[in-house]
Amino acid sequence: MSSPQSPLVLQGVTPPLRLSDFRLAAFDMDSTLINIECIDEIADAAGRKAEVAAITEAAMRGEITDFKDSLRRRLALLRGVPASALAQVLNERLRFNPGARELCAALKAAGLKLVLVSGGFTYFTRHVAAELGMDFVRSNELELVDDQLTGQLVMQSWGDICDGEEKRRMMLSCAEQIGATAPQCIAIGDGANDLPMMGAAGLSVAYHAKPAVREKAMVSIPDGGLDRLLALFG
């Protein structure tokens, strides 16, 4: 018999809410829509998972406040990892978190546009975005030379690292493109680098999140699936 789920934790919101009040939902990827931190799993192929995962965990808890610096430190440890490791992580380790497909489908059916904003990598966001029907995507591009990771990122038109501020900018830019306002946005994440977009959104949702994120979110889903969010809407 499965354990009973903990109740949703609400701060400053009183259900039922109306989905019609929202027009856009922005999602983090790693440990939110999917079950892994991709960079940690890539590091596993290099025998450096413990070292990289420790930096990831500290960054997500907010103990390392410069996400860009933490990412560069982790990337440097991946230099020389073969491109085949990316395929192995995608095919063998990446799984969608419970309720991810259901929540995205329900939001799309209600007319919301979906945004995937990730401090992770395009190799994985392309797959996730296609599977979930995302309308907009922003993430980091790993540099490969001779089918090996260089430990660097590729510069894109908007920059090279999608950190917390870039997540916020992307969410608000996408909202503007569709004629929506910040209060019409939902932002869903689990780590410290999700707080800027969560703070700008009309509804902020923490999913199985770090303590600092749970404390600031309007809705916290402590266990169970992402689709538990739908219970708030009448």
N, C-alpha and C positions, 0 to 999 in steps of 0.2 A: 504494500500500500504506500502511495507517495505521501510525502509530508505536506501538510497544509501550507499554502503560500502566505507569506507575510503581506499585510495590507500595504497598498500604495501609500507613500508618505507625501502629504500635500502641504505646501506653504504658499498662502496667498491665492489659492484657487479653490473654487467651490463648484463641484460638479452638480448637475450636468453642464458640460461645456457644449458649444455648437461647432461642429466641424466647418460649417459654412462661414464661421468667423475667420478661418485661416485659409491661406492660398498657397503656402509654400512650406515644405518641411526639409530641413537640412540635417544630414546624418554624418556622424563620424563613422569610420569603417572598422578599424581594428578593435576587437573586444566589444564592439557595439553591434554592428551588423553581422560580423563574423566572430568565430570563436578563438581566434589567435591574434597575436602581435606578429605580423609577417616578418619584421626585421629580426625578431628573436629566433624564428624558425629558420630563416636564411643563415643566421649565425651558427645554428646547430650544425649545419653542413661544414662549417669551418672549425668546428670544435671549440667555439667561443660563445656558446649560448649563455652560460652563466654570467660572463662578463658583460655582454650586451644587454641581457635581460635585467641586470641590476641597474643599469643606466636608464633603461626604458621605464622600469618601475618607479625609480626616483623622479623621473620627469613627469610621469602621469600623476604621481602624488603631489606634484608641485614643489618638490624639494630641490629640483634643478629648475630654476626659473627661466633660463634661456633655452628654449626648445631647439632653436637652430644650432646652438653649440652642442647640445646633447645629441642631436641627430648626426652632426658632423663627426663627433667622437665615435659614435656607433658605426657609422659608414666606414670610417678608416679601418675598423677591425674586420671589415668584409672584403677588403682588397684581395683580389686573386680568387675569390669564390667563383666557381664555374656557373655559367648561365643556366645549366641544367638543374641547379639547386632551386631556382625560381619555379621551374615546372614541377619539381618534386613537391615543393610546398603547396603549390596550387592544387595539384592533383591528389595528394595524399593527406594533407593536413588541414586545408582550408574548408571549413563548413559554416553554413549560415547558422546564426544563433536562432533559438526557438522563437517563432512568431515574426521573424524579420520579413519573410515573404508575405505573410498575412497582413501585417501592418502596412507595408508599402502598397499592396494591392488595394487595401481599403482606402488609403489616403488618395491614391490615384483615381479610384472610382468616385471619390467625393470631389474630384476636380483639382486637387492640390498638385503643384509641381514639386518634383523631388530633386534634391541637390545632395551629391556625395562630395564631402570635403574632408580630405584625409592627409595626415602627415606621413602616410604610407606611400605606396608606389603604384605607378600607372599599370605595371604588369598585372597587378591584382585588382585595381579599381576598374579596369576595363571589363574584367569578368563579372565583378559584383554589379557594376552599373547595368550591364546588359541583362543579367539575370533578374534584376529588380525593377528594370524600367526607369532608371534615373534619367532626368531631363538635363541635368548639368553635372559636370564632374571637374574637380580640381585635386591634383595630387602631385607627387614628386616623381621625376623620371630618373631612374638609375642609369648611370653611364656604363656602357659595356664596350670593351675593346678586346678583340680576339676571343669573343665569347667568355670573357671574364669580367667580373665587377672591378671597377677601378677604385672604388671607395669614394667616388664623387657623384654629383648629380648633374644632369643636363639643364642648362639655363633655358627657361621657357619664356613666352612673351610677357608673362606677369611677374617672373622672378624664378628663383630656383627652389625655395623651401616654403611649403605650405604650413606655416605655423598658426598659432592661435589667432593672431591679428589677420592673417590672410584668410582664415576660415570665416571670420566675421565679415571681412570685406566681400568675400565671394557670396556669402548668403545675402547680404544687403544689395549687392550688385544684381544678383539674379532676381531678387524681389522687385527691384526697380525696373528691370527688363520686362516683367510681366505686369507692371503697374500696381504692385503690392507695397505695403508699408511694413516696417519692422514689427509692429504689433500683430500683423497677420502671418508672422513666421513662427514655426515650431523648430526648435533646435534640440537635437538628441545626441548625447555623448557620454563618455565615462571618465575622461581624463582632464587634467588641468589645462591642456591646450584647447579644450572645448569651451572653457569658461567665457572667453570673449564673445563667441557667437551666441552662447546660451544667455549671456547677460543682455544682449541686444534684441533677443527674440521676445515675442509676445507670450510664448509658452516655452519654458526650458524643462527638459526631461533628462534625468540622470538614470542610466541603465547599468545595474550591477557596478556602480561607480565607486571611485575613490572617495574617502571621507570628505575632503575639501570640496568635491563636486556635489556630493549629496547635500551638503549643508547649504549650498547656494541655489540648488535647483528648485523650481516650483513644484515639480513632480519627481519622485524617486521611485524607481521600480527595483526593489531590493533582490527579488528572485523571480523565477518564472520567465515567461517570454515577453518579447517586445510588444506583442499584440495586446498585452494587458492595458496598454495605454488607451485602447479603444473603449474601455469600460467607463472612461471619464466623459464620454460624449453621448449626449442624449439623442 
